[in-house]
Amino acid sequence: MLNFFRVLLICGLMVASWGSVRAATVEEVVKRASALSGAERKTFLEEGAKKEGEVVFYTSLSLTDYPKILPHFERAYPFVKTNTYRATPSGLFTKVDTEARAGRFAADVIGSAPVEMWQLKQRKLSTSYLSPERRALQPGSFDAEGFWQAFDVTPLNLAFNTKQVAAADAPRSYADLLNPKWKGRMSLGTEEYTWFNIMLETMGKAKGLEYMAALAKQDLAMPGSSSVMRVQLMLAGESAIAIAARGRRVSELKQQGAPIDYRLLDPYAGEPNFVTLMQRSPHPHAALLFIDWMLSEEGQTRMAEVGRLSVRRGIKHRSWVQELFQKDFVFLSPSSIGPNLNDIIAQYDKTFGVQRRTK
């Protein structure tokens, strides 16, 4: 009987010991961090991150950009190693979803596009985290519930070939694009769903679709989905105007002396990249440090240094990029495009006569 009680005592001590050293859940870390501020919060996250030792980041950031940005995080937190996996936005979601179905939860943080943010939330793979750094972000660039927070944005503007269009004659509103003089002289991509969705939301669906139908009668060139290719074709004289061109590339070409200029029309569409915390993050302390750093003044400054557009107020960009901030963005929301994507694609294809290949 004595031995029996000894066994029970030993088992009890083992359970108590296990409970004291078990890893904290994501929910527990977020709750504790949210209750702290200043030096206490920083110490809490850093001590936990030192034990975890790494953060796993899945991202669709370009291969030329993220290797220039993330080493600065490691210098700020030398006890955290960043392990990064890069893929297209849809490829990222497929990987995360496949891993989750197999019971594997490797990623701590996902950095990707609006549709994928919605999908992660719907699959209950991401979780809520409101970084204190969000207070410096531009309005509309983060989810009030904390399921996504933007770390950069791609503006969509109206580009024109200055050899074909004088600055004084360039359109100054979307209504101007319906002028008969632009018929057969404009291009639009075959997959400009961000621009399309924001236009319909801003104008109202009925008026928006009426406008799009009128625009489609302007004999738009639609050579493919690549904005870069359309701008190149425009510079080669294939068109005079490129609708929904990527502002970062257009401003860079203008700075380099190419015969190109642009207009920032209303609504000024912005397609963000977001970060989200994974519900089963294996390194939650490091994950919160990483998200906070990405949105911080330092992290956003590093973004701007490689030419990306920060969504944090007060960040200095290169002069030709800074010009893209003359108007406030209308950010594409994951909760807007995510549940409606199939309908948006179908309506876009119908309106502009886009033919999809069937398998």
LINZI-V152508 format. One record per residue. N is the residue number from 0. RES is the residue in one small letter. PHI is phi in whole degrees, -180 to 180 (none if undefined). BURIAL is 1 if it has 16 or more other C-alpha atoms within 10 Angstrom, else 0. Layout:
n->N res->RES phi->PHI burial->BURIAL
n->N res->RES phi->PHI burial->BURIAL
//
This chain:
n->0 res->m phi->none burial->0
n->1 res->l phi->-61 burial->0
n->2 res->n phi->-62 burial->0
n->3 res->f phi->-62 burial->0
n->4 res->f phi->-69 burial->0
n->5 res->r phi->-63 burial->0
n->6 res->v phi->-62 burial->0
n->7 res->l phi->-62 burial->0
n->8 res->l phi->-64 burial->0
n->9 res->i phi->-63 burial->0
n->10 res->c phi->-63 burial->0
n->11 res->g phi->-63 burial->0
n->12 res->l phi->-65 burial->0
n->13 res->m phi->-66 burial->0
n->14 res->v phi->-64 burial->0
n->15 res->a phi->-63 burial->0
n->16 res->s phi->-65 burial->0
n->17 res->w phi->-62 burial->0
n->18 res->g phi->-63 burial->0
n->19 res->s phi->-79 burial->0
n->20 res->v phi->-114 burial->0
n->21 res->r phi->-63 burial->0
n->22 res->a phi->-69 burial->1
n->23 res->a phi->-70 burial->1
n->24 res->t phi->-76 burial->1
n->25 res->v phi->-59 burial->1
n->26 res->e phi->-60 burial->1
n->27 res->e phi->-67 burial->0
n->28 res->v phi->-67 burial->1
n->29 res->v phi->-62 burial->1
n->30 res->k phi->-63 burial->0
n->31 res->r phi->-67 burial->0
n->32 res->a phi->-64 burial->1
n->33 res->s phi->-68 burial->0
n->34 res->a phi->-87 burial->0
n->35 res->l phi->-109 burial->0
n->36 res->s phi->-150 burial->0
n->37 res->g phi->60 burial->0
n->38 res->a phi->-65 burial->0
n->39 res->e phi->-64 burial->0
n->40 res->r phi->-65 burial->0
n->41 res->k phi->-60 burial->0
n->42 res->t phi->-63 burial->0
n->43 res->f phi->-59 burial->1
n->44 res->l phi->-70 burial->1
n->45 res->e phi->-67 burial->1
n->46 res->e phi->-63 burial->0
n->47 res->g phi->-67 burial->1
n->48 res->a phi->-66 burial->1
n->49 res->k phi->-62 burial->0
n->50 res->k phi->-72 burial->0
n->51 res->e phi->-77 burial->1
n->52 res->g phi->81 burial->1
n->53 res->e phi->-158 burial->1
n->54 res->v phi->-136 burial->1
n->55 res->v phi->-106 burial->1
n->56 res->f phi->-117 burial->1
n->57 res->y phi->-99 burial->1
n->58 res->t phi->-146 burial->1
n->59 res->s phi->-106 burial->1
n->60 res->l phi->-57 burial->1
n->61 res->s phi->-64 burial->0
n->62 res->l phi->-65 burial->0
n->63 res->t phi->-86 burial->0
n->64 res->d phi->-100 burial->0
n->65 res->y phi->-63 burial->1
n->66 res->p phi->-66 burial->0
n->67 res->k phi->-88 burial->0
n->68 res->i phi->-96 burial->1
n->69 res->l phi->-65 burial->1
n->70 res->p phi->-58 burial->0
n->71 res->h phi->-69 burial->0
n->72 res->f phi->-66 burial->1
n->73 res->e phi->-66 burial->0
n->74 res->r phi->-71 burial->0
n->75 res->a phi->-73 burial->0
n->76 res->y phi->-133 burial->1
n->77 res->p phi->-63 burial->0
n->78 res->f phi->-89 burial->1
n->79 res->v phi->-120 burial->1
n->80 res->k phi->-91 burial->1
n->81 res->t phi->-95 burial->1
n->82 res->n phi->-109 burial->0
n->83 res->t phi->-116 burial->1
n->84 res->y phi->-120 burial->0
n->85 res->r phi->-118 burial->1
n->86 res->a phi->-158 burial->1
n->87 res->t phi->-67 burial->0
n->88 res->p phi->-54 burial->1
n->89 res->s phi->-68 burial->0
n->90 res->g phi->-65 burial->0
n->91 res->l phi->-63 burial->1
n->92 res->f phi->-63 burial->1
n->93 res->t phi->-60 burial->0
n->94 res->k phi->-64 burial->0
n->95 res->v phi->-63 burial->1
n->96 res->d phi->-65 burial->1
n->97 res->t phi->-63 burial->0
n->98 res->e phi->-63 burial->0
n->99 res->a phi->-64 burial->0
n->100 res->r phi->-65 burial->0
n->101 res->a phi->-90 burial->0
n->102 res->g phi->79 burial->0
n->103 res->r phi->-110 burial->0
n->104 res->f phi->-128 burial->1
n->105 res->a phi->-97 burial->1
n->106 res->a phi->-79 burial->1
n->107 res->d phi->-97 burial->1
n->108 res->v phi->-137 burial->1
n->109 res->i phi->-114 burial->1
n->110 res->g phi->-121 burial->1
n->111 res->s phi->-158 burial->1
n->112 res->a phi->-90 burial->1
n->113 res->p phi->-57 burial->1
n->114 res->v phi->-60 burial->1
n->115 res->e phi->-68 burial->1
n->116 res->m phi->-62 burial->1
n->117 res->w phi->-66 burial->1
n->118 res->q phi->-63 burial->1
n->119 res->l phi->-64 burial->1
n->120 res->k phi->-66 burial->1
n->121 res->q phi->-63 burial->0
n->122 res->r phi->-84 burial->0
n->123 res->k phi->59 burial->0
n->124 res->l phi->-95 burial->1
n->125 res->s phi->-103 burial->1
n->126 res->t phi->-141 burial->1
n->127 res->s phi->-81 burial->1
n->128 res->y phi->-153 burial->1
n->129 res->l phi->-100 burial->1
n->130 res->s phi->-67 burial->1
n->131 res->p phi->-61 burial->0
n->132 res->e phi->-72 burial->1
n->133 res->r phi->-62 burial->1
n->134 res->r phi->-63 burial->0
n->135 res->a phi->-95 burial->0
n->136 res->l phi->-82 burial->1
n->137 res->q phi->-69 burial->1
n->138 res->p phi->-57 burial->1
n->139 res->g phi->87 burial->0
n->140 res->s phi->-96 burial->1
n->141 res->f phi->-147 burial->1
n->142 res->d phi->-83 burial->1
n->143 res->a phi->-62 burial->0
n->144 res->e phi->-87 burial->0
n->145 res->g phi->92 burial->1
n->146 res->f phi->-83 burial->1
n->147 res->w phi->-158 burial->1
n->148 res->q phi->-141 burial->1
n->149 res->a phi->-75 burial->1
n->150 res->f phi->-118 burial->1
n->151 res->d phi->-162 burial->1
n->152 res->v phi->-144 burial->1
n->153 res->t phi->-109 burial->1
n->154 res->p phi->-77 burial->1
n->155 res->l phi->-113 burial->1
n->156 res->n phi->-126 burial->1
n->157 res->l phi->-102 burial->1
n->158 res->a phi->-99 burial->1
n->159 res->f phi->-143 burial->1
n->160 res->n phi->-83 burial->1
n->161 res->t phi->-70 burial->1
n->162 res->k phi->-79 burial->0
n->163 res->q phi->-109 burial->1
n->164 res->v phi->-131 burial->0
n->165 res->a phi->-72 burial->0
n->166 res->a phi->-56 burial->0
n->167 res->a phi->-68 burial->0
n->168 res->d phi->-97 burial->0
n->169 res->a phi->-64 burial->1
n->170 res->p phi->-57 burial->1
n->171 res->r phi->-116 burial->0
n->172 res->s phi->-155 burial->0
n->173 res->y phi->-67 burial->1
n->174 res->a phi->-63 burial->0
n->175 res->d phi->-63 burial->0
n->176 res->l phi->-68 burial->1
n->177 res->l phi->-86 burial->1
n->178 res->n phi->-62 burial->0
n->179 res->p phi->-54 burial->0
n->180 res->k phi->-69 burial->0
n->181 res->w phi->-96 burial->1
n->182 res->k phi->-63 burial->0
n->183 res->g phi->77 burial->0
n->184 res->r phi->-121 burial->1
n->185 res->m phi->-124 burial->1
n->186 res->s phi->-125 burial->1
n->187 res->l phi->-144 burial->1
n->188 res->g phi->-72 burial->1
n->189 res->t phi->-83 burial->1
n->190 res->e phi->-139 burial->1
n->191 res->e phi->-86 burial->1
n->192 res->y phi->-74 burial->1
n->193 res->t phi->-61 burial->1
n->194 res->w phi->-59 burial->1
n->195 res->f phi->-60 burial->1
n->196 res->n phi->-64 burial->1
n->197 res->i phi->-66 burial->1
n->198 res->m phi->-62 burial->1
n->199 res->l phi->-66 burial->1
n->200 res->e phi->-67 burial->0
n->201 res->t phi->-73 burial->0
n->202 res->m phi->-82 burial->0
n->203 res->g phi->93 burial->0
n->204 res->k phi->-58 burial->0
n->205 res->a phi->-62 burial->0
n->206 res->k phi->-67 burial->0
n->207 res->g phi->-64 burial->1
n->208 res->l phi->-67 burial->1
n->209 res->e phi->-63 burial->0
n->210 res->y phi->-65 burial->1
n->211 res->m phi->-62 burial->1
n->212 res->a phi->-63 burial->0
n->213 res->a phi->-68 burial->0
n->214 res->l phi->-64 burial->1
n->215 res->a phi->-62 burial->1
n->216 res->k phi->-78 burial->0
n->217 res->q phi->-86 burial->1
n->218 res->d phi->53 burial->0
n->219 res->l phi->-70 burial->1
n->220 res->a phi->-80 burial->1
n->221 res->m phi->-131 burial->1
n->222 res->p phi->-76 burial->0
n->223 res->g phi->159 burial->0
n->224 res->s phi->-90 burial->0
n->225 res->s phi->-82 burial->1
n->226 res->s phi->-68 burial->1
n->227 res->v phi->-60 burial->0
n->228 res->m phi->-64 burial->0
n->229 res->r phi->-64 burial->1
n->230 res->v phi->-66 burial->1
n->231 res->q phi->-63 burial->0
n->232 res->l phi->-65 burial->1
n->233 res->m phi->-63 burial->1
n->234 res->l phi->-65 burial->1
n->235 res->a phi->-84 burial->0
n->236 res->g phi->96 burial->0
n->237 res->e phi->-72 burial->1
n->238 res->s phi->-151 burial->1
n->239 res->a phi->-102 burial->1
n->240 res->i phi->-135 burial->1
n->241 res->a phi->-117 burial->1
n->242 res->i phi->-83 burial->1
n->243 res->a phi->57 burial->1
n->244 res->a phi->-81 burial->1
n->245 res->r phi->-77 burial->1
n->246 res->g phi->-61 burial->1
n->247 res->r phi->-61 burial->1
n->248 res->r phi->-70 burial->1
n->249 res->v phi->-64 burial->1
n->250 res->s phi->-65 burial->1
n->251 res->e phi->-67 burial->1
n->252 res->l phi->-63 burial->1
n->253 res->k phi->-62 burial->0
n->254 res->q phi->-63 burial->0
n->255 res->q phi->-80 burial->0
n->256 res->g phi->99 burial->0
n->257 res->a phi->-68 burial->0
n->258 res->p phi->-76 burial->1
n->259 res->i phi->-143 burial->1
n->260 res->d phi->-145 burial->1
n->261 res->y phi->-152 burial->1
n->262 res->r phi->-124 burial->1
n->263 res->l phi->-102 burial->1
n->264 res->l phi->-92 burial->1
n->265 res->d phi->-99 burial->1
n->266 res->p phi->-75 burial->1
n->267 res->y phi->-94 burial->1
n->268 res->a phi->-74 burial->1
n->269 res->g phi->-130 burial->1
n->270 res->e phi->-100 burial->1
n->271 res->p phi->-86 burial->1
n->272 res->n phi->-103 burial->1
n->273 res->f phi->-117 burial->1
n->274 res->v phi->-112 burial->1
n->275 res->t phi->-142 burial->1
n->276 res->l phi->-88 burial->1
n->277 res->m phi->-83 burial->1
n->278 res->q phi->-62 burial->1
n->279 res->r phi->-111 burial->1
n->280 res->s phi->-55 burial->1
n->281 res->p phi->-77 burial->1
n->282 res->h phi->-133 burial->1
n->283 res->p phi->-66 burial->1
n->284 res->h phi->-64 burial->1
n->285 res->a phi->-66 burial->1
n->286 res->a phi->-63 burial->1
n->287 res->l phi->-67 burial->1
n->288 res->l phi->-59 burial->1
n->289 res->f phi->-66 burial->1
n->290 res->i phi->-62 burial->1
n->291 res->d phi->-59 burial->1
n->292 res->w phi->-67 burial->1
n->293 res->m phi->-59 burial->1
n->294 res->l phi->-94 burial->1
n->295 res->s phi->-74 burial->1
n->296 res->e phi->-60 burial->1
n->297 res->e phi->-66 burial->0
n->298 res->g phi->-61 burial->1
n->299 res->q phi->-70 burial->1
n->300 res->t phi->-65 burial->1
n->301 res->r phi->-64 burial->1
n->302 res->m phi->-60 burial->1
n->303 res->a phi->-64 burial->1
n->304 res->e phi->-65 burial->1
n->305 res->v phi->-96 burial->0
n->306 res->g phi->96 burial->1
n->307 res->r phi->-80 burial->1
n->308 res->l phi->-99 burial->1
n->309 res->s phi->-74 burial->1
n->310 res->v phi->-103 burial->1
n->311 res->r phi->-90 burial->1
n->312 res->r phi->-65 burial->0
n->313 res->g phi->91 burial->0
n->314 res->i phi->-79 burial->1
n->315 res->k phi->-87 burial->0
n->316 res->h phi->-112 burial->1
n->317 res->r phi->-61 burial->0
n->318 res->s phi->-55 burial->0
n->319 res->w phi->-73 burial->1
n->320 res->v phi->-81 burial->1
n->321 res->q phi->-58 burial->0
n->322 res->e phi->-64 burial->0
n->323 res->l phi->-77 burial->1
n->324 res->f phi->-102 burial->0
n->325 res->q phi->-71 burial->0
n->326 res->k phi->-125 burial->0
n->327 res->d phi->-79 burial->0
n->328 res->f phi->-76 burial->1
n->329 res->v phi->-102 burial->1
n->330 res->f phi->-78 burial->1
n->331 res->l phi->-70 burial->1
n->332 res->s phi->-98 burial->1
n->333 res->p phi->-56 burial->1
n->334 res->s phi->-73 burial->0
n->335 res->s phi->-90 burial->0
n->336 res->i phi->-83 burial->1
n->337 res->g phi->-56 burial->1
n->338 res->p phi->-75 burial->0
n->339 res->n phi->-115 burial->0
n->340 res->l phi->-58 burial->1
n->341 res->n phi->-62 burial->0
n->342 res->d phi->-67 burial->0
n->343 res->i phi->-64 burial->1
n->344 res->i phi->-62 burial->1
n->345 res->a phi->-62 burial->0
n->346 res->q phi->-68 burial->1
n->347 res->y phi->-62 burial->1
n->348 res->d phi->-61 burial->0
n->349 res->k phi->-65 burial->0
n->350 res->t phi->-65 burial->1
n->351 res->f phi->-103 burial->1
n->352 res->g phi->68 burial->0
n->353 res->v phi->-78 burial->1
n->354 res->q phi->-101 burial->0
n->355 res->r phi->-98 burial->0
n->356 res->r phi->-73 burial->0
n->357 res->t phi->-102 burial->0
n->358 res->k phi->-75 burial->0
//
